Amino acid sequence: MRRTPLSSAFGNIDHIAIVVANMKQTINFYRQKLGFSVERRFGNPELGVKAVVLKRGTSRIELFEYDDKKPDYAKRQCRIHGIKVPRTYFEPGLRHIAFRTHRFGGAVQELQRKGLAPVIKPKTGYSGDSITFFRDPNGILHELDYTLGRRKPRKKVGKK
């Protein structure tokens, strides 16, 4: 079996995304049982979604909790980032695997050269990162993530 060389545009897995039923309970589980800590929180109140990124070493888990208390646009339309998703998308379970890249445009072009059309056009996600999604042969979403949201701000250098 011939192996395709790993592209310089693609990095390692950045995170695994999971929809959870109870954010507080899930965070406590990963903290207390598996040693993770909260790296950052974000979300989109308009869509009724809260998100937390947990980190341990270089591993990240992105947790999403959808608000069931009010009807929201995403659930009524079954759309996330503009693409149609099944209603089960909002139920607890694995949602996508994200790959880190430091050359977002080059990585997107490489996907297209390999015949993988993005199912979501490249855009800025809720976290502030540049993202796009593609599917594997099983229909599982894979995210390409340029980590703008985790980039440390540059220190301003002023004249003394």
N, C-alpha and C positions, 0 to 999 in steps of 0.2 A: 504494500500500500504506500503510495507516494504522499508525503506530507507537504502541505502548502506552507511556505515560510511565513512566520508571523510578521504582519505589517508593522512598520515603525510608527504608523499612525494610531495603532491600537495599543492600549496599555492593558493592565490587569483588570480583573473584575473590581469595580468600584463599590458596588453594593447590591444587595438583594432586597427587593421591595415586597412588603407583606401588608395586606389589609387586615386590620385587627378589629375585634369586637369591643375591646375595652382597653384604651390606650394606657391608663394608669396601671392596670393590672399587668399588662404586657411589659411595660417599662420596668416595673418592679421585678418581674420574672427574669428579664435579661440582665438587670443590675445584680440582683441577689444571687441568682443561680449560676449565671454564666460570666459575670465580671465585666459587663459592658457599662459605659457611661454615656450620658447624653452629650452629643457633640453640638447639635443645633436643633432649633424648632422653626417651623414655618407652616404655611397653610394657605388656604383660600376660603375666607368666610362666605363669599358669594356662592361657591360650590359646596359649602358645608363640609370641608375637609380640613383636618388637622394632620400635621406630619411632624415626625421626630426622627432624627438620624442618631442612631446609637453607634458607638465605636469601641473596639477593643483591639489594641495593636493597629494593624493595617486593615482589619475587617470592619465593614460597615453594614448595618441593617437599617433600612428606611421603612418606618412604620406609618401607615395611613389609617385614620379612623374617620369614617363618614358619619355625619350627623343624621340620625334617624328621626329626630324630633320635629323636623320641618321638611316639607318637600323642597327639593332644590333642582336647579336646572339640569345638572349633570345626570341625576338619577332619572328624572322624567324623560330626558332625551336619550339616555344611555350613551352619552358621549364624554370622552376624556380627551383633552387636547385636540378636539375637533374630529376624532374618529369614533365610529360606532363601536360600542362594546356591548357584550351581553349583560343582562341584569346581574348575573352572578359575579361580575367584576367588582361589585360593591360589597360582596360577602367576604368573610375572612378567608385568607389563603394567599399563596404566592402570586404576585402580579407581574414582575419583570426582573430581569437580570441586567444590571448596568455595567458597561465597560467604560473605563476612563480613557480619555485621549488628551493629548497636548497639542494636537493638530486637527482641530475639528473639521475645517473645510476639506483638508486632504483625506481625512477618514471617511467623510460622507462621499466624496468622489470615488474613493476606493470601493466602498460598498456598491455604488452604482456600476462601476466597471465590472464587478463580480456578479452583476445581475440582481442585486438586492435593492429594491426600490423602497425608500423610506415610507412607512405607513403614516407617519406624521412628518410634515415638512420641518426642516430645522428651525428651531425657535428658542426663545428664552422660556424656561420652565418656571413653575411656582417658586422654586428654590433660588432662582437667579442664575442658574447654570444654563449654558447652551445645550440643547438636547435634540435628539431625533430618535425615532423608534423604527425597528424592522422586526420581521417575524422569522423564526426558524421553521424547518419543515413541519413541526408539530403545531404551529400557530402561536407558540409562546413568544411574547414580546421581549425584545432585547433593546436596551437603551444605549445610545452612544452619548456620553456625558463629558462636556468640557467644563471643568469645575470652577466656574467663575465665582460661585457662592462661597467657596472655601479659600479663594486666593487671598492672601494677607495684603492689606492695603500698604502701599509704598509710603515710607516715611518722607515727609516733605523736607527738602534740603533748602534752607534759607541762607541768605547772606548774613554774616555776623558783623 
